[in-house]
């Protein structure tokens, strides 16, 4: 019964001893701020050593090692391995409880010291890691391009301590391509099969076996245009008419992106009815009414009809020219010829509906006659030139010879030639009230 009790007390005493404040630290050699550590695998030397890696820039040594005693002031003797002579050579010495050597070149370092009658000796390798990546791209076709990366980096290696034979370490590079924060590929030279339509910055991040990372950016100048346009007409909008009349001035507004100003081709197709008479417009060249090359062209459709338009936009980068095509979703409709005569007018001088106005559209010529109930002509207008819409030059003010005609019903006759080639013969009655 006594022995277990003694063992328990001894155990408690041991725990207290190990946790006493100010307990001496063990002797050691390490690198406190190394991001990565491995062990050697010497070909012949029997004992392996730690390898501490440091991430830096080319030509800049930041490796360091710290040796510690258990708390006593000792003299630290530092040596460095000479792989040519295959031996350690003296480097420096320092007295204290710790010793830190800095800005070390690649190599194996050994520290020796004596504490409380015991000799200690430690070894460690340090390697300064760096890399210099270069990003580039090759544009071969419009629908794809190839990102390329190359890297120059630290030559990681250590030496067998028995023979001085080098033991190379692979850099184990990992490649990651980004646009902004988006990872797009984890291979060194990926092919991008869906190129962006705008310029883009691609970044390659290359990480080596020690976790040391560097990056390089490449500005991708996209050769891909995006063709797009809209159109409008300066003709005054009339709620009675949905479409512009011929001749119709059409302003094309170019909305294309990433395009060259000298690489626009506007293909204006012939009237839909004409194309249908040609068998659907299967002859491509014959389908075009005209081809324009301005950035924002103005075109006048002289005749009524339904017209299709397509825009081809081009972009050239490094001798590669890419194109995009945009078709107008619907037709540009230029209205047919038209004549309308109001059924009533009131020439009483109040400024409202005082004139008999003929609404015209797309007329090349017009002959307008008004007769009274006995068939006598009271007003006549004739023109063989283009007639503007709702032109007042064809209007009747209700007078004949300067005197106002009596109120009542009058007969009118219209003989007009439309710009679409159609002849418009109309007749009807109008009532004059005053």
Secondary structure as UniProt FT lines:
FT   HELIX           2..18
FT   TURN            21..22
FT   STRAND          28..30
FT   TURN            32..33
FT   STRAND          36..39
FT   STRAND          50..55
FT   TURN            58..59
FT   STRAND          63..68
FT   STRAND          74..82
FT   TURN            83..86
FT   STRAND          87..96
FT   STRAND          98..104
FT   STRAND          107..115
FT   TURN            116..117
FT   STRAND          118..129
FT   STRAND          131..141
FT   TURN            142..143
FT   STRAND          144..153
FT   STRAND          157..159
FT   TURN            161..163
FT   STRAND          166..168
FT   STRAND          174..179
FT   TURN            180..181
FT   STRAND          182..185
FT   TURN            188..189
FT   STRAND          191..192
FT   STRAND          200..207
FT   TURN            209..210
FT   STRAND          213..220
FT   STRAND          229..233
FT   TURN            239..240
FT   STRAND          244..245
FT   STRAND          248..254
FT   TURN            261..262
FT   STRAND          264..271
FT   HELIX           272..277
FT   TURN            278..279
FT   HELIX           284..287
FT   STRAND          288..292
FT   STRAND          298..301
FT   STRAND          305..317
FT   TURN            318..319
FT   STRAND          320..327
FT   STRAND          332..335
FT   STRAND          338..341
FT   STRAND          344..345
FT   STRAND          358..361
FT   STRAND          363..371
FT   TURN            373..374
FT   STRAND          377..383
FT   TURN            389..390
FT   HELIX           392..394
FT   STRAND          399..400
FT   TURN            401..402
FT   STRAND          403..404
FT   STRAND          408..418
FT   TURN            419..420
FT   STRAND          423..432
//
